């Protein structure tokens, strides 16, 4: 397994150890320790992107995150003496189980020192909590659904992560295996040059689709009517993705909250909707890869009211040359007509015009042979591999 050399303190597992104690997060101090842990554990990883602390707080706030209207979460911390060495969230997502007819629970927000005993204790606590709620399997990590950040990086540690994609130390797969979990599904990230519009074959296919699909129109989203456009994208996403492995149907409020979060980084020219006879038929959601800008912000846009992080963010954002293809989909009745190719060629043309040079498509399911075959044919390469794990409860 190849990964970039990292610096930092020696793993806690190699220091004199006391017994591991896992407890629920029940106080303000516990919550602060829970939110601070990834910054403390991963701050020395050269490629790790610190999440914005305001977003971290919002995610676990029952009043701010609409997931809690239907789902439940229990947060746990692992300590050795006074030292916090790990954290985990146990997640009950009724919407997922109702959609798939399963009894699966989830775990997420997993961060841990190189300490197999701590990982085992955290996973056991999450398992016990889910077992009490009648679940049969535990899957993760997902934060809190597969519409959020999910997976553990297993290959590609030398590559910088794209925005809203995880980056973890290389020992995480071993920790999850030590906790009795096995890989359930691989997620692939693909790197591709933004030159599809210059490739004769792709350009010919796009022109052919534009000529032969009657009533076809491709347009960018209109942010002046954000609510209506969000509703269109929600319908397209739900109908195009509903049969995918691991799909979790977002509620209207959950999707709206995600759309508002993505809007901060979005360029409307890169979020495209294809319509046939005035009806939405396909979409592609592409964002500038602001991960380097977030890394520059160091987890805060404001410090004591001074926008130091925001200044660093904006300065770094001027040099971004990569985009991330977050999601794309075609409604079933329009598949096989080349709308996906047309959208990919058009977004390539628009992104190059805006100064971007490469794209990361992340993620695709490892068993999505059609999508992966198409990406390979377009000259994409698998740059990173992530894994979701599962085990009995």
Buried (B, 14 or more C-beta within 10 A) or exposed (E): EEBEEBEEEEBBBEEEBEEBEBEEBEEEEBBEBBBBBBBBBBEEBEBBBBBBBEEBBBBBEEEEBBBBEBBBBBBBBBBBEEBBBBBBBBBBBEBBBEEBEEEBBBBBBBBBBBBBBBBBBBBBBBBBBBBEBEBEBBBBBBBBBBBBBBBBBBBBBEBBBBBBBBBBBBBBBEBBBBBBBEBBBBBBBBBBBBBBBEBEEBBEBBEEBBEEBEEBEBEBBEEEEBEEBBBBBBBBBBBBBEEBEBBBBBBEEBBBBBBEBBBEBBBBBBBBBBBBEEEBBBBBBBBBBBBBBBBBBBBBBEEEEEBBBBEBBBEBBEEBEBBBBBBBBBBEEBBEBBBBBBBBBBBBBBBBEEEBEBBBBBBBBBEBEEBBEBBEEBBBEBBBBBBBBBBEB
